[in-house]
Amino acid sequence: MTVPPTTAPTTAPTTAQIREKYLSFFESKGHLRLPSHSLIAPDPTTLFTVAGMQPFKPQFMGAAAKFPGYGDNPRVTTAQKCLRVGDIENVGRTLRHCSLLEMLGNFSFGDYFKRDALMWAWEFLTEPEWMGLDKSKLYATIYEDDEEAFEIWTKEIGLPEDHLLRFGADENFWPADAPAKGPNGPCGPCSEIFYDRGPAYGDDTWAEYADTRESARFLEIWNNVFPQFERQEPQADGTPTLLDLPAKNIDTGMGLERIATVVQDVFDFYSNDVFAPIIARIVELSGKPYLGPESISHRVVAEHVRSVSMTLADGVSLSNTGRGYVIRKILRRASRHAYLLGLREPVLHTLVPLVVASMGGGYPELVTEEARVTAAIRAEEERFLKTLEGGIQRLGGLLEGMQQGGILGGEEAFTLYDTYGFPVDLTKEIAEEYGVSVDEAGYAESLERAQMLARAGSKYGKSELFGGQDTVGDLSATAFVGYDQLEAEGQVLALMTSEGRVDALEAGTAGTVVLTQTPFYAEGGGEVGDTGRLEWTGEDGLAGAGVVRDTRKTPGGVFLHEVEVHAGTLTPDVTVRGVVDGARQATERHHTATHLLHAALRAVLGDGVRQAGSLVAPDRLRFDFSHSAALSTAEIAEVERLVSRWISADFAVKWQEMLIAEAKAAGATALFGEKYGDTVRVVSVEGDVTLNGHTVSSKELCGGAHVTRTGEIGAFVLLSDENVAAGVRRIEALAGEAATAWLRERLNSDARLAASLNTSLDGLEVRVAGLQAQLKAAEKETVQVRRQLTEAQMGGGSGGAAPLRELGGFRVAALKLTGIAGNELRGAADKLLDTSGADLVVIASDAGLVVKATKEAVAKGAHAGQLVGKLAAAAGGKGGGRPDMAQAGIQNPDAALEALDTAF
């Protein structure tokens, strides 16, 4: 058997060249080339973009094939970056698993269908000017009842019948098993294309694949999906109901990593031209050679650095929630594996330039954001390495109280992993040093529970991507009139509860209401949804009323009002009067203040400030932005001053719709990573302020609600500036009545404090400074008294009060002290160890227990952590520590010292 190459031959096309060939090929077939969508999902059904077809969900659901800024075309081709994290633990453990993947796709929205899709796939794969693959090494699978695909493959393309396998709906239908199991909606058969990599990768045959459906030799490279049916509820006898769609679509996807592996003839994904340089650098940094399948950590680091770099470049910020939390977990997994490779300093950020070099041509955002991505990864690495050290200390504390042969619980091992990012392999390695094993089955059970939760947030089946469309998909977009009106009438189009569409909402019930027209702003752009009330006269002539608790909207523009009906009955077709409550005006003040804050931050801190998130509510505003350092007192004051100048000037606030090119030319700020249509809404403050002789303007692309003049904002106060993630800071601020109320409460609180200290507000600072000086002097005096007390109890510090005795082959000095704690207790142990000539010293007090050992004693097998665990257990406490020093909290110092005789 020949040995497969581990790196691509220099004559093979690069991954970037393969990507370009694919897109150029389908352009030659009349397709519109579109750029990759951001990894931030285009709809709320998933956190990330997980499939090449996901950005075209509206077109697959029947929307026109119009793509603002690029043109109209029912044929589209893309190279889409995707992120799938539901089974992240497999990344690195296999040779063909990635969290980030590039999906090459060609799509038809009611234009060409099965024959063209398969013929073009074959042409691209086999013609010398494109991929030039050997036709005899290509194989395909089809749905068992798809005679049309069979005819195309065998009679038109000429694929030998023994190169074709038929499978059922569980294998060759999308979604899998859709005819029998659903979900309802568009579905269809698919045809997958495989490449025979030869006997170097396995001695199995294509016929055997029909039974095993697993092979390292036969690699799937392309999936052609033919959504030609609409699945409806089965008939009474269970027979599936599949109706022909009026417009048949094409959704094909070819993994770029897969086709590159074939064309470059390398052993696995991690040997292609993208990964090989990264892995080579990891080898250089760690001094650990890459040994193929067993080198899991090399692959984890290489893959995750690529995933994290691409996601951060798309505007995701590391955080403790949502997408930022997922990316932080991925980055920390990479950092853990770097640690396993012996790398104790931040190194992952040094790999970013290699990612940019190999992928920046296809994804220019990597190039423009390289510095920010590198800085964010480095900051997180530095923070996590400290956390990792904390995990080591936590694990040491758990192990030191255990007997040899003990078992560390699986839940505890998982907590170390989940809380401290501590890998179970490292836990097992350290536990072995203590003679302790790990409950791996319990760990696996805890991990599986966590993964089930993770998978729930990272699905990419059809039911998730198209979820909820059958409920409101037939409804027209809601007309929003709330920019200019806070009251408006609209007709009820639909009523929904958790059970689906309903015919009525009775008094005392709650549900979702869809109207033809609404004044209620739907949550979006950081602004919370409006609340208020609905009023109507029912078909029975009785008055009805309900409270609107929240307003949201679907990607298709259907507004969803969450309503509690208090009186009467609400039914479809009834005309209701919607009234937005006064909270909207407070929200508008905070929203316009957010725009002014953004402009002020960019003016004071520089153009590197970019919005990373926001919350605009009636009672406050929160603004997250990219910046690496805390704001100084002077910078905070400058930001507040600029915002206040805008407010005092009482400038008009206007909004207008314009072409996006015009908006950008006019200097409007767009949100990083956001996609906009041809026409955008621009909110402008019609007046500028100055900072150090420079003009500062506020003009942003925004769909939110705003005041009409800056003077309506009223008071403005910046409450806090804090770090929320690597390279991301958060400001909270108040405007209007909320700001006035906060300032009044602060003044009242300070006045109460001043009165309690017998001074005035003006004298409060001086009074507090004087009390702090008195407290500091008292603390110094207390330390001196404790030191004298310690020396007195230790016989003048000579150690004579603690005679030596032989225990377990070591000279041990033990002493009981009273009224001593903390640093004094540890200092007493140091002094006793220096003056007594002991190998080990034990000091117990009513406030704690300390054990210390000399280096020589540790070399001979002494372990202070293990000893303190035994003594603390006898004294009603617990503790742990290192071999040379350990401490514990105890309840009975006499019991701890009495346990010495049996502790060795």
N, C-alpha and C positions, 0 to 999 in steps of 0.2 A: 504494500500500500504506500503510495507516495505521500509525503508530508506536505500539507497545504501551506502556502506562504503566509507569513504573519504580518507583512507590510505590503502595500500596493506597489506593483511595478511602476517604474517612472513613466512608462509609455501609456499607462491606463489613464482614462479621464478622471479628473478630480471630482469630488462631490459637487463642487460649485459648477463645474462644466456639465455634469449630468443634469443638475437642476435647470440650467439655462437651455440645454438641448430639449428637455421635456417641454418647457414653456414655449420655446420657439417652434417646436413641432406642432403644438396645438394652435398656436397663432396662425401657422400656415394652413390650418384646417378651419379658419374663420372664427377662432375663439378670441374673446377679449381677455387680455392678460390683466389681472388685478393683483395688487400687492397683498401680502399676508396680512390678515387681521391681527390685531394685538392679541397677546395671550390672555388679556382680560376678556372674559367671555362677553359676546355681543348680546346676551340675554341673561336673565337672572336664574335660569335653570341649573347652571353650573358655575363654579368659581372661575374656571379657566376654559379657554377654547380647547376642546378635546377631540374635534374631528374636522376634517377639511370642509365638510358640507355645512358645519354649524353656522358660519357667517351668512349662509344663503337660506336659512330657515324661512324667511318671508317668501322667497321665490318658490321654494318647495311647497309652501302652503297656498300658492296661487297669486302672490303679488307680482307686479310687473317687473321684468328684468331690467331695471333702471339702476345705474350705479353712479351717483353724483360725483362729478369731477372726472369720470372716465368714459361714460357713454352708456348706450343702451345696447344690449345684445343677449339673446337667449342662450348663447354659447360662452362659457367662461372657463378659464384655466388659472390655477393658482399653485404656489408652493406655500402651504399653510403650516406654520409652526404650531404644534399642539403640546399640551402638557397633561399627562395622565398620572395621577398619584394614588389611585385606589389600592395598588399593590406595590407600593414603593419599596418594601423590604426585598422584593425580588431583583431590584436593580443592583447589578454587580454580581449577584449570585449566579446569574445565567450569562451566556455570551451574546444573547440577542434580546436583551430587555433594556429599555430606556424609559425615563420619565418624560424627557423632551424628545419629540420626534417630528420630522418634517414629512408632511403628507402631500405628495404630488397629486393633483386632482384635475379632472376635466368634467364639466357639468353641462347638462342640457336641460333647459326649462321649457318643456313642451316642444322641442325642436327635433333633433335627431334621436334615434333610439338604438335598439340592441345591435343591429347589424353594423352601423357605423362605429359604435363604441368598441366592439370586438375587433373589427377589421383594422381600426386605427391603433389599437393596443398592439396587435400583431405586427403591424408595419413599424411602429416605433421600436419594438423590441428586437426585430430581426434585420431590418434594413441596415446596410453597412454605414450609411451616413448618420445614423442615429445610434442605437446601442449595438447592433451587429451581433446579437446572440445566435448561437447555433440552434437552428429550428428543431433539430432532433433531440435537444435537451429540454424542450418546453412541453409542459403538461397542463391540463386544465380540469376543473371540476364544474359541474352544472347541477341545477336542481333536478330532481328525478323526473319531474313532469314537464320540463322545459324543452319541448321538441324543437322550438324555434332556435334556441341556442345550440342544440345538437346539430341541426342542419347547417348553421353558419360555421361552426367549428370544423365539421368533417367535410362538407361539400364545397364551401366557399373558401375557407382558409386552408383546408387540406390537412388538418391535424389527424394523425392516425387514431382510429377508434380505441386502440389499446393505450393511448395517451390520455384518454378521457374517462373520468369517473363520475357516476351519478350519486348524489347524496340527498337525504331527505331535508325537510324544512329546518331541522335542528342544526344543519351544517351550511346549507346553501339557500338560505332565505334571510331577508332583512326586514324587520328584526327576526331573530332566531325563533322558530316555532310560531310565527305570527298567525298563520291560518287557524291553528287550533287554540292557541293561548292568548292571542292579541299582542299588543293593544290595538284598539280600533284606530283606523286611519290609513294613510298611504303605506304601502308595503310592496314587496316584490321579490322575485328570485334573484340570485346572484351567480356569477361565474368567476372563480378564482384561478389565477395563472401561477404555476409553479415552475421552478428551474431545478434541473437535476445537476447537483454540484459534483457528482461522481463518487466513485468508491473510496476516495480519500476521506469522505465524510460519513461513510456508513455502507454496509453491504446489503441494506434492505432494497426491495424492489417497489415499483409503482403499484403493482398489484397488491402488495402487502400493505401499502398505505391505506387501502380501502378498509382494512380491519384495524390498523393501529392508529391512524390519523395523527401520528406523531413521527417526525423524521428530522434528523439533522442534515440528511442528504437532499431531500426534496424541500426546497425553501419557497414558501408562498411570497410572491413579489407584487401581485396586483389583484385588487378585488373590484369587479365590475358589478354594480348594483343596478337593478332595473325596477324602480318603483312604478308598477303598471296597474296595481290593484288598489281599491279602497276596501279595507277589512271592516265589516259591520258585524253586529251581533249574530252569533250562530243561529241556525234554525232550531226548531223545537227538539229535533232528534240529535242535535250536536253537530250537524254538518256545517263546516265553515262557510261563511258568506263572503265571497270575494267578487267585487264588482269592478269592471274595467274603469280606470280613471279616464276622464275626457282628455286630459293632456298627460302623456307619459314623459317621465323625466329620466335623466341619467345622472348617477352619482358614483364616480369611480375614484379609487384611491390607491396610490402606489407609495409604499414607504421608501423614502430616499435612502435611508440607512440600509434597507434590504437590497435595493437595486445596486447601490454602490458596492456592497459586499460581493455581489455576483460579478459585476463588470470589472471590479478591481481584483477579483479572484483572491480574496483574503479570507483568513480562517473565520473571522467573526466581525461583528459590528465594531468592536474596539480596536481592530487592526486597520480600519480605513484611514484615509488621509486627514480626517478631522480629529479623530481620537489618538492616533499613533503619536503625534508630536506632544500631546498633553501627557500621555502615559510615559513617554521617554523623559519628559521633564520631571515627573514625579519620581521616576527611578533615580534620576540625578540628584534630586533633593534629599531623598530618603536613604539612598544607598542600598535599597532593597530591589533586587531584580524582578522583572515582570515574568511570571512563570505560567502564563496562560490561565486555564480554568481555575487554578487554586488562588490566584492573586485577586481576590475579591476587593480588597481595599483600594488597589490601584484603579479598578474600574469605577467604584463608587465615587472616588474623588473626581476622576475625569468627567464622568457623566453629570454629576451634580453641579460641578462648577459651570458647565455649559448650560444646564437648566436654569440655575440661579441667575447667571449673567444675562440670559435672554429675557427672563421675567422682570428683573430689575430694570433693564433697559426699556421695557414697555411701561414703566411708571409704577410698578408695584413697590411698596415700601415694606421693609421688615417690621413686623408688629406682633402683637399678641392676639389678634383676631383675624378672621377671614383669610383672604389670600396671603396677607403678610405673615400670618402664623404658619401657614403651610410651607411657604418658601423658607421661613426661618428654620423649620424642622428639617427641610431638605439640606440646607446649608450646614446645620449642626450635625446632621448625619455624615456629611462629607468631612467635617472637622474631626468627628470621632474617629473616622477611618484614617485620617491623616495622623492622628494621635497613635493609632494602632501600628502605623508604619514608622513610629519613632519620632515623628515631627512634633516638637514641643513649642515651636514658635509659629506665628501666623504665616502661612505660605499660600493659602488658596487664592488670595488676591493677586499673587504673582503669576497665576495661570490665566487670568482674564485676557491679557494681550494675545495669547495663543488662540483663544476662542474668537476674538475679534479678527485675527489674521485669517482664520479659515472660513468664517461665516459672515464677516462684515460686508462683503460684496453683495450678498443676497439680502441682508438685513441691515441697512445703513444706520438704524437707530443704535446698533451696537457700537458703531464708530463714534457717533456724536455723544453717546452717554458713557463712554469707556471710563473716564475719570471718576464720574459719580458712582458707577457700579463698583469700581475698584475700591473706592473709599468706603462704601457701604459694607462690602464684604470684609474688608480689613477690620473695621470697627466691630463688626459682629464676631469675627474670629477672636479678637482680643478679649471681648466680653465672655465668650463661651469658654475659652481656655481657663478663665478664672472659675467659671461655673463647674467645669470638668474637675478642677482641683477640689472644689467643694464636694463633688460627688465622691471623690476618693476618700476625703475625710469622713463623709457620711457612711460610706461602706466600711471604713476602718472601725468606726464606732459600733456598727452592727456586729462585726466579726469578733471584736475583742472580748465580748461577753459570752462567746459561744465555745462549747467544748469541741475538742478535736473529734472528727467524725460526724459533727452536726450538719444540719441541712438548712441553708438560707431559703426562706420562703419565696415562692415564685412571685407573689404579689409585691414583696419588698424589692426583689430584683427588677420587676417591671417599673416600680415607682422610681428607682434609681435611673432607669432608662428614660421614662417619660418626663420626670421632673428635672433631673440633672443632665439628661442626654447621655447617660452612662451606658455604653454597649454591654450586652450580656456576656460577650466573649471576654471583655476586660474584667467584668465582675467574677466570672468563673476562674480566670487566671489569678486574680488577687485572692479569692477565697481558697484556692488550692494551697497558697502559702500558709494559711491558717489551719489547714487540714479540714476544711469545710467544703461541702458540695452545694450545688444550687438545684432547687426544684425546677428543672427545666420544663416539665409538663405544666406546672402551675404558671410559670412565666409565659409559656405559649398560649395558655388559656386567656390570661390577661391581655396579651398582645392581640389575640384574635378579636376580643371584645372591642379593643380600641380601633382595630383595622375596620371592623364592621361600621363603626361610626365614621371613619375616614372615607370609606367607600360610598357612604350615603351622601357625602358632599362632593364626590368626584365621579359621577356616573356619566356614561356617554352612549347609552342605548337610545333608541328612537323614542321610547315612552318618556324619557327624561327631557330630551331635546325638544319634543313637541308637546310636553305635558300641559294640560289646561286649555289647549287650543280648541278642543271640542266643546268647551263650555261657552266661550265667547268668540270663537273664531268666525262665526257667521255674522257678527255685529259690526256695524260701521264705527269708525273712530268717533269719539265724543267731541263735540264742538266746545272748546274752552273759551269763555268770555270773561274770565276772572281777572285779567289784567286791568280792565276798565270798570268792571261791575262786581260788587260784592253780593248782589241779589240777582237772580235770573230764574226763568221758568224753563222746564224741560220735561219731555215725555219719558215715562218709564219704558225702557226697552226690554229689560230682563231683571229677574230677581233670582238670587242664588243663595243656597246654604251649603254646608259641607256635603249634603246629599246630591248636589247638582241644581239644575233649574227647578224652580217652584212656581206655583200659580198665585201665591199670595204670601204676604208676611203679616201675621196677626199682631195685635197689641201684646206686648210682653215678649216678643221674639226678636231675633236679630238676624241680619243677612247682608248680602252684597247687592247693591242697587246700581244698575247701569242706566244712564240718562242720555237723551239725544244731545242735550246742551247742559253745561254746568259752570257755575262760578267758582267751584272748589278747586284749588290748586292741588295737583297730585304730587306726592312725594317724588323728589328728583333733584339732582344737582346739589345735594346736601340739604335742601330745604324740606322741612317736614310737611306732610300732607295737611290740608285744611280740615278744620272741624266746624260744626255749625248745626243747622237744623233744616229739616224738610217739612213743608206744610202742604196739604192737599184736601180736596173734597172727594170722598170716595164715590163709587158707583151707587152706593146706597144713600148718597146725599149727606152723609155724616162727615164731620171734619176729622182729619187725620194729622198726626204729627209724629216726627221721629228725630232722633239726635244722630248727627253724622259724627262718628268717633274718629275716622281716619279716611284719607283718600289716597288711592294708589292708581297706577295705570299699567296696562300691558304694553309689550313692545309695539303692538299694533295701534296704540293710541286710544284704547278703550279705557275710560275712567271707571274705577271701582270704588264706590262709596260704601264704607262699612257703617251700617245704620241699625240703631235700636228703635223699634217702633213702640211709641208710648201710648198712642191713641189711634183708634180706627184701624182700617185694613188697607194695606198697600198692595195694588195689583198692577200687572202690566198695562200699558197704554194710558194710565192715569197721568194727568199733567200735575207736576209738583212745583212748588216754589222753593228754591234753595237759597238759604241765607247764611253767608259765611260769618262766623262770630268775630268779636273784636281782637282775638289773638292774632288774626292775619296781619293787622296793622303793626303789632309788635314784632311779628316775624319779618315784615317788610323792612322795619328799621334795622333789624339785625342783619338782614341780607345785604342791604346797601352798605352798611358799616363793614361787612366782610369784604366787599369790593374795595373799599377805601383802605382797609387794613392790608389787603394784598398789595395794593399799589405802594403803600407806605413802607412795607417790609422790603419790597424790591428796591425802593429808593434808598433806604437806610443800609441794607445789608448787601445789595448787589443783585444783578440780574440772574444769579445762580439760584435765587429763591423760586421754587415752583410749588404750586399747590399739590398736596398729596392727599387731601381729603378735607371734608368740612361738615359741620352740622349747623343748620340755621333753624332756630326754634323761637317761640315767643319769649322765652325767659332767658336766652343766652345764645352765644355763638361760639363755635369751636373751629379753629383753623389749623390744619396740619400742613407743614411746608418743609421743603428740603433745605437744611442748613446744618452745619457740623458742630456749631458751638452755641452755648447758652448766650442769650442776649445780655449785654451789660446794662446796668442801671441807666446809663446815658442813652443807649440805643432804644430801650423801652420808652424813655421819656420822649425821644425824638419821634418815634412811631406814633405815640399818643398825640403829640403836638401837631403832626401833619394831618391826622384824621380830624382833630378838633378844628383845624383851619378850614377844611372843607365844610364841616358842619356850620361853623360860624358864618361862612360866606353865603350860605343858603343858595347854592347853585341849583339849577334845574337838573333833574335826572330824566333822561329820555331814552327811549328804546325804539329801534327800527329794524326791519328785516332788510338784508342786503346779500349780495353774492359773497361767498366766503372769500374769494380773491380780493374783493373790495374791502372787506372787513380787515383782512390781514394787512393790506396795503395801508389802511388807516391806522394801524398800530394796535388793533384790538388784541387782547391777551386771550389765547385759547388754552384750554386745559390740556396738560401733557397726557398723551395716550388716548385722548378722546377722538372719536371719529365724527365728522360733521357732514351734513348734506351740502348741496349746492347753495342753498339759501339758509342763512343763520340769523339769529336775533342778537343784536348788539346793544348792550346797556352802557350808556355813556353819562358821565358827570360833565355837565356843560361849563366847566371852569377848572383851571389848574391852580396848584399851589407851588411854592418854591422851596427848595432845600439846598442851601449853600450855593445859591445862584442858579441852580438847575430846575427846570420846569418838571413837575410831576403830574401825570394825567391818570385818569381811571377810565378805562374802556375795555369791556370784557364781553366775550361771547357767553350768553346766559339766557336760559329759558325761565328764570324765576321771577317772583313778584318783588317789586321795589317801591320805595317812596317816590313821590314826584319832585321833591326838593330835599337837598341834604339837611336843611335846617330842621326837617321833621324828625330826624334821628334823635335830636336832643343830646343829653349827656352821653359820654362815652368813657369807659374805663377798662383798661387792660388788667385782667386779674392775675394771670399766671403765664409762665413760659416754662415748659418742661420737655424733657427728652422722652419720646415714646418708642423710638426704634433707631437703629443705626442710621445716622444722617438725617433723621426726621425729628422735628420739634413740633410742639403743640401749644398754641395760644388759646386761652379762653378769655372772652371779653363780654361786656354788657353794654347795652345801648338803651336810651330812652328811660322810661319809668323804672325798668329793672336796674339800670345803673344808678339812678337817683336813690332808689330804695336801699341798694347795697351800700352806697356812700353814707347814707343817714345811719344805717345800722352800725357801720364801722365807727362813725363818730360817737354814737351812743355807747358802744362797747368800750371805746377808749376812755370816754368820760367816766364810765363806771369803774374802770381799772384805775384811773387817776384818783378817783375819790377813795378807793380802797387803800391806796398808798399815801393818802393825805397830801396830795399835790394837785396841781391844775393840769389841763391838757398840755399847755406850753412847757410845764416842768416835768412831764412824764418821762421823757428820754433821760434827763439828768438823774431823776430819782431811780430809775431802773439800773442805770450804770453804777450808781452808788451801792445799790443792793447786790449787784453782781460782784463788785469788788469785795464787799463784806463776806459774801459766800465763798469766794475764792480763798480769802485769808483763813476762813474757818476750815475749809477743806485741807489746806496745808497743815494747819494745827492738828487736825484729826489724823492725818497721815503720820505726823511726827509722834503723836501719842500711841498710835497702833504699832509703830516701829519699836518704840521703847517697851511697849507691852510684850511684843514678840521676843525681844532680846531678853527681857526679864524672865519669861517662861522658858527660854532656851538656855538658861544659866549664863547669861551675859553674852550669848552668841557663840560660845565655845563648842556647843554641841555636847557638853558634858551631861546634860539632862537626859540624853538619849543613848544609853549604853548599847554596844554592839552585841549582836547574837548571830549565830550561824544558822541559816535556814536554806535548805535546798542547794547547798554548796556556795551560797553567797553570804557576805557580811551585810547584815540588815540593821539599820537604825530606825526606830519608830518613836514618834512623839505625839502627844496630845496637847493641843493649844486651845485657848478659849478666847472668843471675841475677835478672831482673826479670819479674814476672808480675802478672796480675790488676789490682787497682786501681792499683798503682804504674805499670803499663804504660800504662793509660788516662790516668793523671795526667800521665805524661811526654809523651804525645801532646798533651794540652791545653796544657802549658807550652810545647812546641815550636811549636804553632800560634800561641800568643800572642806569642812572642819572635822568631820567625824571619822574619816577614813573608811566609810561604808561603800559597798558596791551599790546598794539600793537604800533609799530613804523613804519612809512613809510618815506623812504628817496628816493627822486627822483633827478636825475642829468641829464645832457645832454648826459651821457654815459650809463645810466641804471636806474633800479628801484629795491629797496630791501624792503621787508616787513618781520618783525620779531615779534614773539609773545611769551609771557611768558608761562611757563608750566601751570600755573593756568588758563590763558586765553584759552589755548588749551583745558583744561579739561572742561571749560564752553562752548565750541563749536566754539571757534575761529579757523580759518583755513587760514593761511598765503597764501597757494597755491591758494585757490579759490579767495581770495581778490586780489592778484597780477594779476591773470588772467583778472579780471574785469577792474582794473586800466590800465593794459597794453593795453587792447582792446580800451579803450578811448583815449590812447596816441599813437595809430598807431603802436603798437608792440604786442608781445606775450611772454608768459613765464609761469612758474609753479614751483612747489616745494612741500615741506612737510608742515604739519600743523603749525610747529613752525618757518620755514624759507623758503622764496621763493624769486626769482628774475626774472627779465625780461629785455629784450632789448626794448627801447622805442624811439620815435622820438620827443615827446613833453612833457617835464616834468610838465609844468603848467597844461596841460589837465589831466594828471594822478592825480595830487593833487586835481584838481577841481572835479574829479569824486568820491572823497571820500564820499561826502555827500549822494550820491545815491547808494553807493556800499554795504551798510549794510541793 
